[in-house]
Amino acid sequence: MKDATKAMTVRLPIDQAEALATVASVENRPVSEVIRAAIAEHVDTRRRDPAFQRDLRTSVERAQRLLAAMEAEPDA
């Protein structure tokens, strides 16, 4: 069975779209494959970035506090 996918739309400036198409052409790969590889590399970089991890924890903690506060409020 093929992996599930989600279609997304990305708007790029013309020069960036042309550069992307050139890279894909030179590498003889579909543009979508080049984009997926770039996203995977970006996410992996963030995973290893201590500052990003700190900011992520802060964001999650803030959301948890908000959720706890909302759950503690009586129904309006």
C-alpha positions in Angstrom: 0.0 0.0 0.0 1.3 3.4 -0.9 2.0 5.9 1.9 -0.8 8.4 2.6 -0.2 11.9 1.3 -1.8 15.3 1.7 -1.9 17.7 -1.2 -0.8 21.2 -0.4 -0.5 24.5 -2.3 2.6 26.6 -2.1 2.9 30.0 -3.6 6.5 31.0 -4.6 8.0 34.1 -6.2 8.6 33.5 -9.9 12.4 33.5 -9.4 12.2 30.9 -6.6 9.9 28.7 -8.7 12.2 29.0 -11.7 15.2 28.1 -9.5 13.3 25.1 -8.1 12.4 23.9 -11.6 16.0 24.2 -12.7 17.3 22.2 -9.7 14.6 19.5 -10.4 15.5 19.4 -14.1 19.3 19.2 -13.5 18.8 16.4 -10.9 16.2 14.7 -13.2 13.7 14.6 -10.3 10.1 15.8 -10.1 9.7 19.2 -8.5 7.5 17.6 -5.7 10.4 15.3 -4.8 12.8 18.2 -4.5 10.4 20.0 -2.3 9.8 17.0 -0.1 13.6 16.5 0.3 14.0 20.2 1.2 11.2 20.0 3.8 12.6 16.8 5.3 16.1 18.5 5.6 14.5 21.6 7.2 12.5 19.6 9.8 15.6 17.5 10.6 17.6 20.6 11.1 15.0 22.0 13.5 14.9 18.7 15.4 18.6 19.1 16.2 18.4 22.8 17.0 18.5 23.4 20.8 16.9 26.9 20.4 14.0 25.5 18.4 13.5 22.7 20.9 13.5 25.3 23.7 10.9 27.4 21.8 8.8 24.3 21.1 8.8 23.4 24.8 7.8 26.9 25.7 4.9 26.9 23.2 3.7 23.5 24.3 3.8 24.6 28.0 1.9 27.7 27.2 -0.8 25.7 25.3 -1.0 23.3 28.3 -1.6 26.2 30.7 -4.2 27.7 28.5 -6.0 24.3 28.2 -5.9 23.8 31.9 -7.3 27.2 32.5 -10.1 26.7 30.0 -11.0 23.3 31.6 -11.1 24.9 35.0 -13.6 27.6 34.0 -17.3 26.8 34.6 -19.4 26.5 31.5 -20.7 29.9 30.4 
